[in-house]
Amino acid sequence: MRLLFVQPPLGDGTKRMPNKARIYPWGFASIARCLEDDGHEIAVLDVYADDLIREEVETYLDSNQFDAICITGFSSVNYLYIRWFAEEVRKRYSIPIVIGGVIADNHCDLLLKKQTADICVLGEGELTSLDLFHNLDRLDTVKGIAYRRNGDIAINEPRELIRDLDTLELPNFDHWNMERYTKVRMYAHDRSTRYEGGFAGDKIELEDLNPGITFQGGRGCPYRCKFCARSYQQQRLKSVGRIVEEITYLKEKFDLKSIHFTDELVISSRRRTMEICEAMKKIGLYWDGQARVNTLKKDMMVALKDANCVSVGIGIESGSDEMLKRMVKGITREQCLRVLRDAKEVGLHLKIQLMGGYPGENKETLRETAELMKEVGLPPRRLTWCTPLPGSELYDECLEKGMIPDEEEYITKLHTGYNHRGHIVLNASGNSDEEMLRLLDWVTKKMNTDFLLSCLKNPRNWTQRWFRDLVRSTGYMVLDYHSPALLSVVQKIRGR
């Protein structure tokens, strides 16, 4: 069969997004490779990487013929674009539209009911897709799918997860615009994560990290944070030997300088982490990835830094034990303090992830978060405003409580971003929108002020550009919080 694989954009496809870094679609590309090896002819319409607008996509559909179309969705943010794309396909073809990815896992009922999809692939797609395209006329025999049957929605028995990820072949990279996928943003590219006085305490320049690529060393996460929409609840890992083999190949093929692990949790057990460190040290690439407070120990930090790991993502989320319990993070404030202090002593750069606005949040719990950063003496981090995401336990609770009366309307709001000033999707904190915004402004101002005051104690900081930027930004923040009118006057004077 001639199959079209469609990778949708993050936006609505009406305008280009040329400067956005692209995350390589490892799962989708792996499915395409399996089907290609099975004898199918594969074409890829990579709207995401090729930065195609709708008119170009329409022209492509007018100029080509296919036997079936496979679409993936990063998350609910792809819903509106996928719905539009399916409508354009229906105008031209009478062929099956198969939708997979997180969007199918979370919204198969909606996709099938609205006839956006004919078939939804639920969970991992490699083995299910092979089975599906051998049995399009016997869908009831295919595990791991949902489909329309006689006007109703049928959901078949789930398919078992792939136990040994080493059995999967690398994708056929010839189908993808790898020039776009090798301009990845590492954690260290985020200016808000950079430590006082430099990058990771070393002399590494950000230009030294390009070209780079995202990489998957495993799937899933064994933890149960209530706000998180995990891809798989069981973690399965490639062997370190297979990781070495694949990264070595990628390094040579694309002349890479860095690897960004996109695993939900790559730094887990000490033994595996030490093995990865030894391997990455020999390969000679810079790299980063995600850890947890309870999986990251000081000796591991030393090994990570020695192995060219330039940053580690760490989900602190809150400095309040009460909030951490509510989130089911499985960590404590004391553990957070230990990790932050150890990382600062070792000189390991951290991408600290903080969240505000989880149910039960108040000024005191946010104060504890600010005090956590002050106690360790680290720069401020802007808090992400908690948005209930489809696939998370928090989202399910909001559905049960009637806080999301119309699911399609809700994910349509997600299409234009998560909670932020000017675009509030769902405030689940228990505070009014105005109060929550005020609290988030307050805690950001407090963290900036605390850090500025600590930096003032060292006269050597006073001549540094980053310090002047900190003084300016903190001053604006304080004015904006206490007197927006005065801030407006100051900005007008500076603008002259």
N, C-alpha and C positions, 0 to 999 in steps of 0.2 A: 504493500500500500504506500501511497505518497502522502506523508504526514507533514503538516505544518505545525511547528512549535512556535508559540507566541509568548514573548517575554514583555509584559506590559510596563509602562513607565510609572514613576511614582506620582506624577501629576495627572491631569486630565487629558493630556495629549494635545492641547490647543496651543501650547507655546513650548519653545525649546528650553532645556536646562543644561547648557553646555558645560558649566563649571562644576557640576555635581560629580563627586567620585562615585564609581560604580562598584557594587559588590557582585562578584562572580556567582552565578546561579548554579552552585555545585549539584544540588539535588536534581533540578530540572535537566541540566546538561548530562547528568548520569543516566537519567531515564532515556534521553535521546540516544545515548551511546548503546544502551541495551537493545533498543528497538532497531537501531541501525545494524547491530551485529546479528539481529534476528532476520535480517533481509529486507527491512522496510527502507524506503527512500525518505530521507529526512531533509526538510528545508526549515530554516530558522528565520523568523521575522523578529529581530531583536529591537523592538521599539525603544526599550530602556537604554541600551548602550549606544545605538545609532542615532538616538535623539530625534526620532521621527515624529512629525506632527500628523494630525488626523488626515489631512488631504493626501499625504504621501502614502499612508497606510491604505486609504481607499484606492489609490492608483495601483498599489501592489495587489490588492485583492482582485481588481478588475483584470489584471494581466496574468494571473496564475490560476491553476486548477489543482485541487487536492481531494483526497478521499476522506480525510478527517482532520480535525483541528484540535490541537492540545494547547491549553492555556494554563499558566500557573498564576498564583497570586501570592506576593510576599505576605500580605495581611489584608485586613478589611479595607485599607486605604486604596486598594486596587479595584474595589467593587464597581464604582461608577464607570471607570474606563472599560472594564471587562463587559459590563452590560452594554455599553455603546458598541464595542467591537462585535459582540455576538449579534446585535441587531444588523450590523453591516454585513456580517457573514450570511445571515438569513435572507437578506435581499438578493444575494448572488448565488448561493449554493443550497443544496438540500443534502447536507452531509452531517455526520455526528460532530457535536462540539463537546469535547472532554475537558473538564476543569479539575485541576489538582492544586496542591499546595495548601498552605494554612487557610486560605480563604474557603476552600472546599471543606476542610475539616470543620470549620466553625459555622459555615453558612450554606451547607448543601441543601437544606430544605428551601431556603430562599432562592438559591440559584436555579433549582429544578422547578419550583413553583412558578417563577417568573419566566421560565423557559429560556433562561440565559444559558443553561447547560442541559445537555441530553443525559450526560453521565458525569458523576463526580467520583474522582479517585480519592479515597480516604486513607490517610496515613502514607507510608512509603510507597512510591510509585513504580519502582523498577520491576518487581515481579508481577505486580498487579497489571501493569500496562502490557507486559508480554502476554499474560493470560487473556486480557481484555481483547486485544486485536486478533487473537486466534478464535475468539468466541463472541463476536459482535451480535451473532444471531442467537446466542444462548447466554444472555446476561445473567440469568438466575444461577449459573454455575460459577460465576467469577467472584472470588472473595475480595473484600475490600473496596466495594463500589456502592454507590447509591444511584438510582436512575428512575425515570418515569415509566410506570407500567399501568396501562389502562386508566390513565387519568390520576393515578395515585403515585405516591413516592415509595419505592422499595429500597430498603437498606439491607444489603447482604451481610453474611457473616464476615467479621473482620479478618484481615490477613495477618499472619504471624510476622513479627518484625524480623529483619535480616540480622541474624546473630553475628555473622563474621563479615564485617565491612571490608576486610581485605580481599574478598571475592569480587568486589566491584572494580571494573576497569576505569581508568581515567577517561574523562570525556574526550570527544573529538573536538579539539580546540579550533579546527579549521572552520567550524560553523559559526564561531563567535568573534566579535570585534575585540581582540585581545589588547589592542592598543589602548582602548578605553578601560579595560579591566585591570591594567597594570599601572594605574594611577591611583592606587588606593590611599585613603586617609588612615593613618595610624592614630592610636590614642594620643600620641605626642604632638600631632598636628593641631590639636585643640588648644588654643592659647590659654584657655582658662585652667588647664591642668599643669601648666609649666611652673616649676618651682622658682623661688627667689634665686636670682643669680645665675640661672642657666637651665639647660635641658638635661634632666636626669643626673645633674651633678657632673656631667662629662662635657667633652668638647665636640660631641656629635652635632652636626648641622642637619636640619630637616631635609635639605637637598640630598643628603647621603641615604635617605630612605627610599628614594625612587630610582628605578621602577620597583613597584611592589605589587603583591596580589593577595587577595583573601584566600584562606585555605581551611578546609574542614578535616580535623583529626578525629572527629567522633560525632555522634548524634545524641541529643537528649540531655536531660539533667535529672539527677535523682532527688533533688530537693523540691520543696512544695510551697514556695513563697506565694501568698494568695494573690498578689497583684500581677504575677508573671504569667504570660501566655506561652508556656513551654511547647516546643515542637513535639517532643516525645517524653513521656514520663519515665522511661527506662533509658539509662545511659549505656550506649555501646561505643566502643573505642577501636580505632584502627591500631594495629600493633605498631610499636615505635619503629620497627624495621621497615614496615610499609610506609610510614610517614617519611622516613629518611629517603626511601626510594622515590617517592612521589615529589618531594620537595627538591631533591637533587635534579630530577628531570625538569621540573619547572624552572629552576635556577638557570640551567643550561639553555633551555628552549627560549626563555624570555629575558635572559641576562638580568636576573633579578638582584636587588639589593636587600629586599625585606619581605617578610611574610606576616600577615595579620590573621591570626587564628580566629575564626568566627564561631568556634564551638561555644555553646552556652556555658561550659565549664571545661577549660583545657588544663588548668593547673589544679589538680585534684589530689591524688595520693602523693606522698613524698617519693616513693620508689619510681613511679612513672614520671614525675616531674624531673627527678634527677637524671633519668634515662633520656628524656627529651632534651635536657640541658646539654648533656654530653654529646648528643647527636647534633644539635644545632650549633654547638661550638665548632664541631668538625666541618659542618657544611659552610659556615662562615657568613651567615645572613643575619641582619638585624631582624627582630621579631617582637611580637607582643600577643597578649591573649587575656582571657578572663579567669579570675580566681574568685575564691570566697574567703571571708574573714577566717573561717574555721579550717580552711585547707592550706593557708599560707603561713609558713613558719620562717623564723629568721635564717636558719641555715639554707632553706630553699631560696630565700631572697638573695643571699650571697651567690648561690649557684646560678640563679637566673641572671643576675647582673654580669657575672663572669662569662655567661654563655651568649652575650649580646642581646639579651632581652631588654628592650629600651623602655618598656612600660607594662604595667599590669592593671587591668580593670578590676575594680573592687567595689562591690555593692554594699556600702555602709548603710545607705538609705536614711538612717535616723540615729541621733545620739541618745534617744530615749528608750530605755528598756521596755516601757509600756508599749510604745509604738512597734518596736521590734517583735514583741510577743503578738500583737494584733496582726502583724504582717506574716507571722509564722516564718520568720527569717532563720530561726535556729541559731542565732548568735546573740551576744550580749554587748553592752556598751564597753565593758572592761576588755573584751576580746578586740573590739574595734580600736581602743586606745593602744593596746599592745601591738597590733599590726601597723598602725600609723607611726608609732614611735620607732619600731624596728625598721620600717622602710626608710624613714628619715635618717636613721643612723647608718644604715647600709648605703643609702644614696640611690635606692631603687625608685624610679619614677612611678607614681600611681595615678591612674585615671579614677578619681574618687567619685562614686555615683551616689548622689543624695536625692531624696524625695520628700516633698511636702504635700500636705492635703490628703493623706490617707484617712479613712474614717476614724474619727476620734482625735484628730490633730487639734492642737490649741497652741496658745502663745507659750505656755510652759514647756511643752514637748519640743517646740521649735527652738526655744532658748537652750534646751539641752543639746540640740544638734549644733548650734553656734558655739556653745561652750566646749564641745568636743574638739572642734577645729582650733579653738583658742588654746586649749590645754596642750595640744600637740605643737602649736605654732605653725600651722600650715596655711597657705593662701586660701581665700574663700572660694567656694564652688556655688554656682547657681543651682538652686533646687529645681528638679523637674516636678511639675504639678501632676500628681497622680491622676491618671485617666483610666477608668475601668476598660480593659482590653478584652475583646472576644477571645475565649479560650482560657481565661483566667477564672479562678474561683471567685474573685471579687466581682467580675462581670456577671457570673451566674447569680450571685447574691443580689445584685442590683436588679436583675430580671425578676427574681422571685419577689422582691419588695415592690415591684411595679415602678421602679425608677426609670425603666426603659420601656415605655408603652409601645413603641413602634421600632422594631429592630432595624428595618431598612432605613428609616429616618436617622437612626443613631449612627449607623456605619457610613451613611452619606455625610454626616458631620465629620466623621473621622477622616474622610477623604481629603479634607483641607487642613488637617493637622490635629494634634492632641491639645489638651487644655493649655491655654496661655492667655495672656491679657488680650482682650478683643475677640477671642474665640474660645468660649467655654463649652466643651462638649457635654460633660457631666461632672459636676462638683459633688463628690460623695463624702466630703470631709465632715459634714454636719454643721459647718459654718455657712453663712450667707456668701454669695459670690464676692460681694464688696469686702466683707471681713477677711475672706481667704486671700484675696489679692493684697489687702493691707498687711496681713501677717507675712506673706511671702516677701513683700517689699521690706518689711521690718527686719526679718531674719537675714536677708541679703545685706542690708545696710549695717546690721550689727557685725556680721562676719567681716565685712570690708573694714569697718572702723577698728575692730579688734586687731586685725592683721596690720593695719597702718600704724597703730599705736605701738605694736611690738617692733615694727621695723624702724620706728623713730629712735629707738634706743641705741641703734648702731649708726654712728655718723657716716660710716663708709657707704651706707645705702643712699645717702642724701643726694649724691651726684649721679646716681644710676637712672637711666631712662625709665626702666620699669617702675622705679619708685615714684618718679614724677607722674607717670601715667596713673599709678595707684592713688596718689594724692588727688589728682584731677577727677578721676572716676568716683572716688569715695565722696569728694565734696559735692559733686553733682547729685549723687545718690541721697546724701543727707538733706540737701536743699529740696530735692524732689519729694522726699518723704514729709518734711516739715513745712515747706513753703513752695509749692509748685509755681506760684506767681513770681516769687523772687528768682527762682531758677530761670524762668522765661526771660526776665530782665537781664540776668547775667549772660545768658546765651546770646541775646541780642547785642549786648555790648561786645562780647568776644567775636561776634560775627562781623563787626564793623571793621 
